[in-house]
Amino acid sequence: WALHATNGLTSEILSERLKDQNPCVRAWAIQLAAEGGKVPAETLRQWADLAANDPSAVVRVYLASAMQRVPPADRFQRQL
């Protein structure tokens, strides 16, 4: 939160937090990345992987919420 409040939270830091063991840390990394405006393509790829494979319902809820902030053209598509 301190890094976020002081604009010191980089996409690299958030990317590492998306791999954290704690689902709450992963969820907040998603939330904070979405608040920054444009979400980098690499982060969107990580989000797609989390949506398909993360066992945490909390992480999936945060992903669903965050994707509403992403322009439709940039959203990943669910593959059936």
PDB file with one MODEL, atoms N, CA, C and O in Angstrom:
MODEL        1
ATOM      1  N   TRP A   1       0.821  -1.186   0.000  1.00  0.00           N
ATOM      2  CA  TRP A   1       0.000   0.000   0.000  1.00  0.00           C
ATOM      3  C   TRP A   1       0.863   1.247   0.000  1.00  0.00           C
ATOM      4  O   TRP A   1       0.536   2.225  -0.672  1.00  0.00           O
ATOM      5  N   ALA A   2       1.947   1.229   0.734  1.00  0.00           N
ATOM      6  CA  ALA A   2       2.829   2.407   0.760  1.00  0.00           C
ATOM      7  C   ALA A   2       3.381   2.686  -0.631  1.00  0.00           C
ATOM      8  O   ALA A   2       3.420   3.839  -1.060  1.00  0.00           O
ATOM      9  N   LEU A   3       3.806   1.650  -1.337  1.00  0.00           N
ATOM     10  CA  LEU A   3       4.307   1.846  -2.697  1.00  0.00           C
ATOM     11  C   LEU A   3       3.213   2.356  -3.622  1.00  0.00           C
ATOM     12  O   LEU A   3       3.463   3.215  -4.468  1.00  0.00           O
ATOM     13  N   HIS A   4       2.030   1.844  -3.469  1.00  0.00           N
ATOM     14  CA  HIS A   4       0.910   2.296  -4.302  1.00  0.00           C
ATOM     15  C   HIS A   4       0.606   3.766  -4.039  1.00  0.00           C
ATOM     16  O   HIS A   4       0.412   4.541  -4.976  1.00  0.00           O
ATOM     17  N   ALA A   5       0.564   4.146  -2.779  1.00  0.00           N
ATOM     18  CA  ALA A   5       0.233   5.521  -2.410  1.00  0.00           C
ATOM     19  C   ALA A   5       1.286   6.523  -2.865  1.00  0.00           C
ATOM     20  O   ALA A   5       0.977   7.694  -3.084  1.00  0.00           O
ATOM     21  N   THR A   6       2.522   6.069  -3.009  1.00  0.00           N
ATOM     22  CA  THR A   6       3.609   6.969  -3.408  1.00  0.00           C
ATOM     23  C   THR A   6       4.023   6.775  -4.870  1.00  0.00           C
ATOM     24  O   THR A   6       5.076   7.251  -5.295  1.00  0.00           O
ATOM     25  N   ASN A   7       3.187   6.073  -5.627  1.00  0.00           N
ATOM     26  CA  ASN A   7       3.449   5.797  -7.043  1.00  0.00           C
ATOM     27  C   ASN A   7       4.744   5.030  -7.268  1.00  0.00           C
ATOM     28  O   ASN A   7       5.396   5.202  -8.297  1.00  0.00           O
ATOM     29  N   GLY A   8       5.116   4.198  -6.325  1.00  0.00           N
ATOM     30  CA  GLY A   8       6.322   3.405  -6.451  1.00  0.00           C
ATOM     31  C   GLY A   8       6.050   1.952  -6.794  1.00  0.00           C
ATOM     32  O   GLY A   8       6.975   1.142  -6.844  1.00  0.00           O
ATOM     33  N   LEU A   9       4.803   1.618  -7.029  1.00  0.00           N
ATOM     34  CA  LEU A   9       4.433   0.236  -7.312  1.00  0.00           C
ATOM     35  C   LEU A   9       4.564  -0.011  -8.813  1.00  0.00           C
ATOM     36  O   LEU A   9       3.770   0.500  -9.603  1.00  0.00           O
ATOM     37  N   THR A  10       5.554  -0.782  -9.195  1.00  0.00           N
ATOM     38  CA  THR A  10       5.821  -1.032 -10.607  1.00  0.00           C
ATOM     39  C   THR A  10       5.084  -2.281 -11.097  1.00  0.00           C
ATOM     40  O   THR A  10       4.622  -3.100 -10.302  1.00  0.00           O
ATOM     41  N   SER A  11       4.987  -2.404 -12.397  1.00  0.00           N
ATOM     42  CA  SER A  11       4.362  -3.601 -12.962  1.00  0.00           C
ATOM     43  C   SER A  11       5.181  -4.844 -12.642  1.00  0.00           C
ATOM     44  O   SER A  11       4.629  -5.940 -12.539  1.00  0.00           O
ATOM     45  N   GLU A  12       6.490  -4.685 -12.484  1.00  0.00           N
ATOM     46  CA  GLU A  12       7.340  -5.824 -12.121  1.00  0.00           C
ATOM     47  C   GLU A  12       7.016  -6.323 -10.711  1.00  0.00           C
ATOM     48  O   GLU A  12       6.928  -7.529 -10.479  1.00  0.00           O
ATOM     49  N   ILE A  13       6.843  -5.402  -9.787  1.00  0.00           N
ATOM     50  CA  ILE A  13       6.488  -5.772  -8.414  1.00  0.00           C
ATOM     51  C   ILE A  13       5.127  -6.457  -8.397  1.00  0.00           C
ATOM     52  O   ILE A  13       4.952  -7.492  -7.754  1.00  0.00           O
ATOM     53  N   LEU A  14       4.166  -5.873  -9.108  1.00  0.00           N
ATOM     54  CA  LEU A  14       2.827  -6.472  -9.148  1.00  0.00           C
ATOM     55  C   LEU A  14       2.864  -7.850  -9.797  1.00  0.00           C
ATOM     56  O   LEU A  14       2.161  -8.762  -9.360  1.00  0.00           O
ATOM     57  N   SER A  15       3.672  -8.005 -10.827  1.00  0.00           N
ATOM     58  CA  SER A  15       3.803  -9.294 -11.496  1.00  0.00           C
ATOM     59  C   SER A  15       4.299 -10.365 -10.529  1.00  0.00           C
ATOM     60  O   SER A  15       3.799 -11.490 -10.534  1.00  0.00           O
ATOM     61  N   GLU A  16       5.267 -10.021  -9.712  1.00  0.00           N
ATOM     62  CA  GLU A  16       5.781 -10.967  -8.715  1.00  0.00           C
ATOM     63  C   GLU A  16       4.721 -11.296  -7.672  1.00  0.00           C
ATOM     64  O   GLU A  16       4.624 -12.440  -7.227  1.00  0.00           O
ATOM     65  N   ARG A  17       3.933 -10.312  -7.281  1.00  0.00           N
ATOM     66  CA  ARG A  17       2.885 -10.544  -6.286  1.00  0.00           C
ATOM     67  C   ARG A  17       1.782 -11.444  -6.830  1.00  0.00           C
ATOM     68  O   ARG A  17       1.103 -12.118  -6.055  1.00  0.00           O
ATOM     69  N   LEU A  18       1.594 -11.467  -8.135  1.00  0.00           N
ATOM     70  CA  LEU A  18       0.595 -12.365  -8.726  1.00  0.00           C
ATOM     71  C   LEU A  18       0.991 -13.824  -8.566  1.00  0.00           C
ATOM     72  O   LEU A  18       0.167 -14.715  -8.768  1.00  0.00           O
ATOM     73  N   LYS A  19       2.241 -14.075  -8.205  1.00  0.00           N
ATOM     74  CA  LYS A  19       2.742 -15.438  -7.997  1.00  0.00           C
ATOM     75  C   LYS A  19       2.809 -15.803  -6.513  1.00  0.00           C
ATOM     76  O   LYS A  19       3.224 -16.909  -6.169  1.00  0.00           O
ATOM     77  N   ASP A  20       2.405 -14.885  -5.633  1.00  0.00           N
ATOM     78  CA  ASP A  20       2.500 -15.100  -4.191  1.00  0.00           C
ATOM     79  C   ASP A  20       1.637 -16.292  -3.763  1.00  0.00           C
ATOM     80  O   ASP A  20       0.604 -16.571  -4.372  1.00  0.00           O
ATOM     81  N   GLN A  21       2.069 -16.985  -2.715  1.00  0.00           N
ATOM     82  CA  GLN A  21       1.300 -18.120  -2.185  1.00  0.00           C
ATOM     83  C   GLN A  21      -0.029 -17.686  -1.586  1.00  0.00           C
ATOM     84  O   GLN A  21      -1.009 -18.428  -1.644  1.00  0.00           O
ATOM     85  N   ASN A  22      -0.068 -16.494  -1.012  1.00  0.00           N
ATOM     86  CA  ASN A  22      -1.269 -16.007  -0.338  1.00  0.00           C
ATOM     87  C   ASN A  22      -2.270 -15.471  -1.364  1.00  0.00           C
ATOM     88  O   ASN A  22      -1.943 -14.548  -2.110  1.00  0.00           O
ATOM     89  N   PRO A  23      -3.482 -16.030  -1.417  1.00  0.00           N
ATOM     90  CA  PRO A  23      -4.452 -15.554  -2.400  1.00  0.00           C
ATOM     91  C   PRO A  23      -4.868 -14.100  -2.186  1.00  0.00           C
ATOM     92  O   PRO A  23      -5.234 -13.421  -3.145  1.00  0.00           O
ATOM     93  N   CYS A  24      -4.819 -13.619  -0.970  1.00  0.00           N
ATOM     94  CA  CYS A  24      -5.166 -12.216  -0.723  1.00  0.00           C
ATOM     95  C   CYS A  24      -4.118 -11.279  -1.325  1.00  0.00           C
ATOM     96  O   CYS A  24      -4.457 -10.198  -1.807  1.00  0.00           O
ATOM     97  N   VAL A  25      -2.867 -11.682  -1.302  1.00  0.00           N
ATOM     98  CA  VAL A  25      -1.803 -10.877  -1.925  1.00  0.00           C
ATOM     99  C   VAL A  25      -2.014 -10.864  -3.440  1.00  0.00           C
ATOM    100  O   VAL A  25      -1.894  -9.812  -4.067  1.00  0.00           O
ATOM    101  N   ARG A  26      -2.327 -12.019  -4.035  1.00  0.00           N
ATOM    102  CA  ARG A  26      -2.589 -12.076  -5.470  1.00  0.00           C
ATOM    103  C   ARG A  26      -3.789 -11.191  -5.825  1.00  0.00           C
ATOM    104  O   ARG A  26      -3.755 -10.455  -6.811  1.00  0.00           O
ATOM    105  N   ALA A  27      -4.836 -11.270  -5.021  1.00  0.00           N
ATOM    106  CA  ALA A  27      -6.046 -10.490  -5.275  1.00  0.00           C
ATOM    107  C   ALA A  27      -5.763  -8.994  -5.224  1.00  0.00           C
ATOM    108  O   ALA A  27      -6.220  -8.244  -6.087  1.00  0.00           O
ATOM    109  N   TRP A  28      -5.015  -8.558  -4.219  1.00  0.00           N
ATOM    110  CA  TRP A  28      -4.710  -7.133  -4.123  1.00  0.00           C
ATOM    111  C   TRP A  28      -3.767  -6.672  -5.226  1.00  0.00           C
ATOM    112  O   TRP A  28      -3.828  -5.515  -5.641  1.00  0.00           O
ATOM    113  N   ALA A  29      -2.905  -7.544  -5.701  1.00  0.00           N
ATOM    114  CA  ALA A  29      -2.049  -7.191  -6.844  1.00  0.00           C
ATOM    115  C   ALA A  29      -2.919  -6.935  -8.074  1.00  0.00           C
ATOM    116  O   ALA A  29      -2.646  -6.022  -8.853  1.00  0.00           O
ATOM    117  N   ILE A  30      -3.951  -7.729  -8.243  1.00  0.00           N
ATOM    118  CA  ILE A  30      -4.886  -7.526  -9.349  1.00  0.00           C
ATOM    119  C   ILE A  30      -5.597  -6.189  -9.194  1.00  0.00           C
ATOM    120  O   ILE A  30      -5.668  -5.403 -10.138  1.00  0.00           O
ATOM    121  N   GLN A  31      -6.118  -5.938  -8.010  1.00  0.00           N
ATOM    122  CA  GLN A  31      -6.843  -4.694  -7.737  1.00  0.00           C
ATOM    123  C   GLN A  31      -5.973  -3.469  -8.005  1.00  0.00           C
ATOM    124  O   GLN A  31      -6.400  -2.532  -8.681  1.00  0.00           O
ATOM    125  N   LEU A  32      -4.769  -3.480  -7.481  1.00  0.00           N
ATOM    126  CA  LEU A  32      -3.899  -2.316  -7.620  1.00  0.00           C
ATOM    127  C   LEU A  32      -3.440  -2.129  -9.059  1.00  0.00           C
ATOM    128  O   LEU A  32      -3.288  -0.992  -9.508  1.00  0.00           O
ATOM    129  N   ALA A  33      -3.216  -3.207  -9.788  1.00  0.00           N
ATOM    130  CA  ALA A  33      -2.837  -3.084 -11.200  1.00  0.00           C
ATOM    131  C   ALA A  33      -3.976  -2.476 -12.014  1.00  0.00           C
ATOM    132  O   ALA A  33      -3.743  -1.687 -12.930  1.00  0.00           O
ATOM    133  N   ALA A  34      -5.201  -2.848 -11.675  1.00  0.00           N
ATOM    134  CA  ALA A  34      -6.354  -2.333 -12.408  1.00  0.00           C
ATOM    135  C   ALA A  34      -6.592  -0.858 -12.121  1.00  0.00           C
ATOM    136  O   ALA A  34      -7.126  -0.145 -12.971  1.00  0.00           O
ATOM    137  N   GLU A  35      -6.208  -0.395 -10.952  1.00  0.00           N
ATOM    138  CA  GLU A  35      -6.405   1.009 -10.594  1.00  0.00           C
ATOM    139  C   GLU A  35      -5.457   1.930 -11.339  1.00  0.00           C
ATOM    140  O   GLU A  35      -5.703   3.133 -11.426  1.00  0.00           O
ATOM    141  N   GLY A  36      -4.383   1.385 -11.875  1.00  0.00           N
ATOM    142  CA  GLY A  36      -3.365   2.209 -12.509  1.00  0.00           C
ATOM    143  C   GLY A  36      -3.705   2.697 -13.893  1.00  0.00           C
ATOM    144  O   GLY A  36      -2.900   3.404 -14.500  1.00  0.00           O
ATOM    145  N   GLY A  37      -4.851   2.355 -14.414  1.00  0.00           N
ATOM    146  CA  GLY A  37      -5.183   2.760 -15.772  1.00  0.00           C
ATOM    147  C   GLY A  37      -4.951   1.626 -16.735  1.00  0.00           C
ATOM    148  O   GLY A  37      -5.575   0.573 -16.606  1.00  0.00           O
ATOM    149  N   LYS A  38      -4.067   1.810 -17.702  1.00  0.00           N
ATOM    150  CA  LYS A  38      -3.799   0.776 -18.705  1.00  0.00           C
ATOM    151  C   LYS A  38      -3.043  -0.382 -18.086  1.00  0.00           C
ATOM    152  O   LYS A  38      -2.013  -0.194 -17.438  1.00  0.00           O
ATOM    153  N   VAL A  39      -3.562  -1.579 -18.290  1.00  0.00           N
ATOM    154  CA  VAL A  39      -2.936  -2.790 -17.763  1.00  0.00           C
ATOM    155  C   VAL A  39      -2.000  -3.340 -18.842  1.00  0.00           C
ATOM    156  O   VAL A  39      -2.429  -3.567 -19.973  1.00  0.00           O
ATOM    157  N   PRO A  40      -0.727  -3.555 -18.503  1.00  0.00           N
ATOM    158  CA  PRO A  40       0.225  -4.073 -19.502  1.00  0.00           C
ATOM    159  C   PRO A  40      -0.206  -5.430 -20.051  1.00  0.00           C
ATOM    160  O   PRO A  40      -0.861  -6.212 -19.361  1.00  0.00           O
ATOM    161  N   ALA A  41       0.170  -5.697 -21.299  1.00  0.00           N
ATOM    162  CA  ALA A  41      -0.196  -6.947 -21.966  1.00  0.00           C
ATOM    163  C   ALA A  41       0.305  -8.164 -21.187  1.00  0.00           C
ATOM    164  O   ALA A  41      -0.404  -9.165 -21.089  1.00  0.00           O
ATOM    165  N   GLU A  42       1.505  -8.091 -20.638  1.00  0.00           N
ATOM    166  CA  GLU A  42       2.050  -9.221 -19.870  1.00  0.00           C
ATOM    167  C   GLU A  42       1.190  -9.487 -18.630  1.00  0.00           C
ATOM    168  O   GLU A  42       0.961 -10.643 -18.274  1.00  0.00           O
ATOM    169  N   THR A  43       0.723  -8.445 -17.983  1.00  0.00           N
ATOM    170  CA  THR A  43      -0.154  -8.609 -16.818  1.00  0.00           C
ATOM    171  C   THR A  43      -1.466  -9.258 -17.239  1.00  0.00           C
ATOM    172  O   THR A  43      -1.980 -10.129 -16.538  1.00  0.00           O
ATOM    173  N   LEU A  44      -2.013  -8.840 -18.379  1.00  0.00           N
ATOM    174  CA  LEU A  44      -3.247  -9.465 -18.869  1.00  0.00           C
ATOM    175  C   LEU A  44      -3.045 -10.941 -19.149  1.00  0.00           C
ATOM    176  O   LEU A  44      -3.944 -11.746 -18.907  1.00  0.00           O
ATOM    177  N   ARG A  45      -1.866 -11.310 -19.659  1.00  0.00           N
ATOM    178  CA  ARG A  45      -1.572 -12.733 -19.884  1.00  0.00           C
ATOM    179  C   ARG A  45      -1.528 -13.481 -18.547  1.00  0.00           C
ATOM    180  O   ARG A  45      -2.025 -14.602 -18.442  1.00  0.00           O
ATOM    181  N   GLN A  46      -0.932 -12.856 -17.532  1.00  0.00           N
ATOM    182  CA  GLN A  46      -0.901 -13.484 -16.205  1.00  0.00           C
ATOM    183  C   GLN A  46      -2.314 -13.624 -15.655  1.00  0.00           C
ATOM    184  O   GLN A  46      -2.655 -14.645 -15.059  1.00  0.00           O
ATOM    185  N   TRP A  47      -3.124 -12.610 -15.855  1.00  0.00           N
ATOM    186  CA  TRP A  47      -4.503 -12.668 -15.376  1.00  0.00           C
ATOM    187  C   TRP A  47      -5.262 -13.801 -16.056  1.00  0.00           C
ATOM    188  O   TRP A  47      -6.035 -14.506 -15.408  1.00  0.00           O
ATOM    189  N   ALA A  48      -5.048 -13.982 -17.359  1.00  0.00           N
ATOM    190  CA  ALA A  48      -5.725 -15.064 -18.082  1.00  0.00           C
ATOM    191  C   ALA A  48      -5.320 -16.410 -17.497  1.00  0.00           C
ATOM    192  O   ALA A  48      -6.157 -17.298 -17.335  1.00  0.00           O
ATOM    193  N   ASP A  49      -4.044 -16.558 -17.181  1.00  0.00           N
ATOM    194  CA  ASP A  49      -3.571 -17.806 -16.571  1.00  0.00           C
ATOM    195  C   ASP A  49      -4.201 -18.008 -15.196  1.00  0.00           C
ATOM    196  O   ASP A  49      -4.612 -19.117 -14.857  1.00  0.00           O
ATOM    197  N   LEU A  50      -4.277 -16.937 -14.404  1.00  0.00           N
ATOM    198  CA  LEU A  50      -4.904 -17.041 -13.083  1.00  0.00           C
ATOM    199  C   LEU A  50      -6.387 -17.395 -13.219  1.00  0.00           C
ATOM    200  O   LEU A  50      -6.902 -18.214 -12.458  1.00  0.00           O
ATOM    201  N   ALA A  51      -7.064 -16.786 -14.175  1.00  0.00           N
ATOM    202  CA  ALA A  51      -8.494 -17.067 -14.359  1.00  0.00           C
ATOM    203  C   ALA A  51      -8.721 -18.536 -14.684  1.00  0.00           C
ATOM    204  O   ALA A  51      -9.719 -19.123 -14.266  1.00  0.00           O
ATOM    205  N   ALA A  52      -7.798 -19.124 -15.427  1.00  0.00           N
ATOM    206  CA  ALA A  52      -7.949 -20.525 -15.826  1.00  0.00           C
ATOM    207  C   ALA A  52      -7.472 -21.500 -14.762  1.00  0.00           C
ATOM    208  O   ALA A  52      -7.960 -22.629 -14.697  1.00  0.00           O
ATOM    209  N   ASN A  53      -6.525 -21.084 -13.926  1.00  0.00           N
ATOM    210  CA  ASN A  53      -5.855 -22.060 -13.062  1.00  0.00           C
ATOM    211  C   ASN A  53      -5.831 -21.765 -11.571  1.00  0.00           C
ATOM    212  O   ASN A  53      -5.530 -22.663 -10.785  1.00  0.00           O
ATOM    213  N   ASP A  54      -6.134 -20.546 -11.151  1.00  0.00           N
ATOM    214  CA  ASP A  54      -6.006 -20.223  -9.731  1.00  0.00           C
ATOM    215  C   ASP A  54      -7.127 -20.892  -8.933  1.00  0.00           C
ATOM    216  O   ASP A  54      -8.297 -20.773  -9.299  1.00  0.00           O
ATOM    217  N   PRO A  55      -6.788 -21.590  -7.851  1.00  0.00           N
ATOM    218  CA  PRO A  55      -7.810 -22.291  -7.073  1.00  0.00           C
ATOM    219  C   PRO A  55      -8.632 -21.376  -6.159  1.00  0.00           C
ATOM    220  O   PRO A  55      -9.639 -21.810  -5.600  1.00  0.00           O
ATOM    221  N   SER A  56      -8.221 -20.136  -6.005  1.00  0.00           N
ATOM    222  CA  SER A  56      -8.877 -19.243  -5.054  1.00  0.00           C
ATOM    223  C   SER A  56     -10.064 -18.513  -5.678  1.00  0.00           C
ATOM    224  O   SER A  56      -9.931 -17.848  -6.706  1.00  0.00           O
ATOM    225  N   ALA A  57     -11.220 -18.648  -5.042  1.00  0.00           N
ATOM    226  CA  ALA A  57     -12.401 -17.903  -5.478  1.00  0.00           C
ATOM    227  C   ALA A  57     -12.193 -16.404  -5.291  1.00  0.00           C
ATOM    228  O   ALA A  57     -12.716 -15.604  -6.067  1.00  0.00           O
ATOM    229  N   VAL A  58     -11.443 -16.022  -4.282  1.00  0.00           N
ATOM    230  CA  VAL A  58     -11.171 -14.599  -4.037  1.00  0.00           C
ATOM    231  C   VAL A  58     -10.416 -14.008  -5.221  1.00  0.00           C
ATOM    232  O   VAL A  58     -10.752 -12.924  -5.696  1.00  0.00           O
ATOM    233  N   VAL A  59      -9.406 -14.712  -5.692  1.00  0.00           N
ATOM    234  CA  VAL A  59      -8.625 -14.231  -6.836  1.00  0.00           C
ATOM    235  C   VAL A  59      -9.523 -14.111  -8.064  1.00  0.00           C
ATOM    236  O   VAL A  59      -9.433 -13.125  -8.795  1.00  0.00           O
ATOM    237  N   ARG A  60     -10.372 -15.079  -8.297  1.00  0.00           N
ATOM    238  CA  ARG A  60     -11.253 -15.045  -9.469  1.00  0.00           C
ATOM    239  C   ARG A  60     -12.257 -13.902  -9.388  1.00  0.00           C
ATOM    240  O   ARG A  60     -12.589 -13.301 -10.410  1.00  0.00           O
ATOM    241  N   VAL A  61     -12.744 -13.594  -8.191  1.00  0.00           N
ATOM    242  CA  VAL A  61     -13.666 -12.457  -8.033  1.00  0.00           C
ATOM    243  C   VAL A  61     -12.944 -11.145  -8.340  1.00  0.00           C
ATOM    244  O   VAL A  61     -13.499 -10.272  -9.007  1.00  0.00           O
ATOM    245  N   TYR A  62     -11.720 -11.006  -7.860  1.00  0.00           N
ATOM    246  CA  TYR A  62     -10.950  -9.796  -8.141  1.00  0.00           C
ATOM    247  C   TYR A  62     -10.653  -9.675  -9.633  1.00  0.00           C
ATOM    248  O   TYR A  62     -10.664  -8.574 -10.183  1.00  0.00           O
ATOM    249  N   LEU A  63     -10.388 -10.803 -10.287  1.00  0.00           N
ATOM    250  CA  LEU A  63     -10.162 -10.775 -11.735  1.00  0.00           C
ATOM    251  C   LEU A  63     -11.416 -10.313 -12.469  1.00  0.00           C
ATOM    252  O   LEU A  63     -11.339  -9.481 -13.372  1.00  0.00           O
ATOM    253  N   ALA A  64     -12.556 -10.845 -12.086  1.00  0.00           N
ATOM    254  CA  ALA A  64     -13.809 -10.460 -12.732  1.00  0.00           C
ATOM    255  C   ALA A  64     -14.064  -8.970 -12.564  1.00  0.00           C
ATOM    256  O   ALA A  64     -14.508  -8.299 -13.496  1.00  0.00           O
ATOM    257  N   SER A  65     -13.787  -8.465 -11.396  1.00  0.00           N
ATOM    258  CA  SER A  65     -13.967  -7.038 -11.141  1.00  0.00           C
ATOM    259  C   SER A  65     -12.972  -6.199 -11.946  1.00  0.00           C
ATOM    260  O   SER A  65     -13.344  -5.191 -12.548  1.00  0.00           O
ATOM    261  N   ALA A  66     -11.727  -6.615 -11.953  1.00  0.00           N
ATOM    262  CA  ALA A  66     -10.682  -5.852 -12.645  1.00  0.00           C
ATOM    263  C   ALA A  66     -10.924  -5.821 -14.148  1.00  0.00           C
ATOM    264  O   ALA A  66     -10.662  -4.804 -14.791  1.00  0.00           O
ATOM    265  N   MET A  67     -11.416  -6.907 -14.715  1.00  0.00           N
ATOM    266  CA  MET A  67     -11.613  -6.954 -16.160  1.00  0.00           C
ATOM    267  C   MET A  67     -12.650  -5.940 -16.634  1.00  0.00           C
ATOM    268  O   MET A  67     -12.654  -5.567 -17.807  1.00  0.00           O
ATOM    269  N   GLN A  68     -13.519  -5.492 -15.748  1.00  0.00           N
ATOM    270  CA  GLN A  68     -14.492  -4.469 -16.122  1.00  0.00           C
ATOM    271  C   GLN A  68     -13.829  -3.123 -16.373  1.00  0.00           C
ATOM    272  O   GLN A  68     -14.413  -2.252 -17.018  1.00  0.00           O
ATOM    273  N   ARG A  69     -12.612  -2.947 -15.868  1.00  0.00           N
ATOM    274  CA  ARG A  69     -11.867  -1.700 -16.077  1.00  0.00           C
ATOM    275  C   ARG A  69     -10.977  -1.749 -17.309  1.00  0.00           C
ATOM    276  O   ARG A  69     -10.400  -0.737 -17.706  1.00  0.00           O
ATOM    277  N   VAL A  70     -10.869  -2.920 -17.908  1.00  0.00           N
ATOM    278  CA  VAL A  70     -10.021  -3.105 -19.085  1.00  0.00           C
ATOM    279  C   VAL A  70     -10.874  -2.871 -20.328  1.00  0.00           C
ATOM    280  O   VAL A  70     -11.982  -3.400 -20.415  1.00  0.00           O
ATOM    281  N   PRO A  71     -10.385  -2.089 -21.294  1.00  0.00           N
ATOM    282  CA  PRO A  71     -11.159  -1.877 -22.523  1.00  0.00           C
ATOM    283  C   PRO A  71     -11.501  -3.218 -23.185  1.00  0.00           C
ATOM    284  O   PRO A  71     -10.671  -4.128 -23.196  1.00  0.00           O
ATOM    285  N   PRO A  72     -12.699  -3.347 -23.729  1.00  0.00           N
ATOM    286  CA  PRO A  72     -13.113  -4.623 -24.321  1.00  0.00           C
ATOM    287  C   PRO A  72     -12.115  -5.195 -25.328  1.00  0.00           C
ATOM    288  O   PRO A  72     -11.941  -6.412 -25.382  1.00  0.00           O
ATOM    289  N   ALA A  73     -11.477  -4.376 -26.102  1.00  0.00           N
ATOM    290  CA  ALA A  73     -10.521  -4.868 -27.107  1.00  0.00           C
ATOM    291  C   ALA A  73      -9.310  -5.524 -26.472  1.00  0.00           C
ATOM    292  O   ALA A  73      -8.655  -6.354 -27.102  1.00  0.00           O
ATOM    293  N   ASP A  74      -9.001  -5.163 -25.229  1.00  0.00           N
ATOM    294  CA  ASP A  74      -7.822  -5.708 -24.545  1.00  0.00           C
ATOM    295  C   ASP A  74      -8.139  -6.912 -23.675  1.00  0.00           C
ATOM    296  O   ASP A  74      -7.223  -7.564 -23.176  1.00  0.00           O
ATOM    297  N   ARG A  75      -9.402  -7.219 -23.484  1.00  0.00           N
ATOM    298  CA  ARG A  75      -9.794  -8.311 -22.600  1.00  0.00           C
ATOM    299  C   ARG A  75      -9.444  -9.659 -23.202  1.00  0.00           C
ATOM    300  O   ARG A  75      -9.482  -9.840 -24.419  1.00  0.00           O
ATOM    301  N   PHE A  76      -9.103 -10.602 -22.335  1.00  0.00           N
ATOM    302  CA  PHE A  76      -8.867 -11.947 -22.830  1.00  0.00           C
ATOM    303  C   PHE A  76     -10.207 -12.646 -22.999  1.00  0.00           C
ATOM    304  O   PHE A  76     -11.165 -12.379 -22.273  1.00  0.00           O
ATOM    305  N   GLN A  77     -10.249 -13.530 -23.953  1.00  0.00           N
ATOM    306  CA  GLN A  77     -11.475 -14.261 -24.234  1.00  0.00           C
ATOM    307  C   GLN A  77     -11.423 -15.639 -23.607  1.00  0.00           C
ATOM    308  O   GLN A  77     -10.389 -16.308 -23.631  1.00  0.00           O
ATOM    309  N   ARG A  78     -12.524 -16.050 -23.057  1.00  0.00           N
ATOM    310  CA  ARG A  78     -12.610 -17.394 -22.471  1.00  0.00           C
ATOM    311  C   ARG A  78     -12.569 -18.410 -23.602  1.00  0.00           C
ATOM    312  O   ARG A  78     -13.282 -18.286 -24.598  1.00  0.00           O
ATOM    313  N   GLN A  79     -11.732 -19.400 -23.431  1.00  0.00           N
ATOM    314  CA  GLN A  79     -11.653 -20.444 -24.436  1.00  0.00           C
ATOM    315  C   GLN A  79     -12.438 -21.654 -23.944  1.00  0.00           C
ATOM    316  O   GLN A  79     -12.225 -22.139 -22.832  1.00  0.00           O
ATOM    317  N   LEU A  80     -13.324 -22.122 -24.766  1.00  0.00           N
ATOM    318  CA  LEU A  80     -14.170 -23.263 -24.406  1.00  0.00           C
ATOM    319  C   LEU A  80     -13.532 -24.557 -24.837  1.00  0.00           C
ATOM    320  O   LEU A  80     -14.099 -25.627 -24.619  1.00  0.00           O
TER     321      LEU A  80
ENDMDL
END
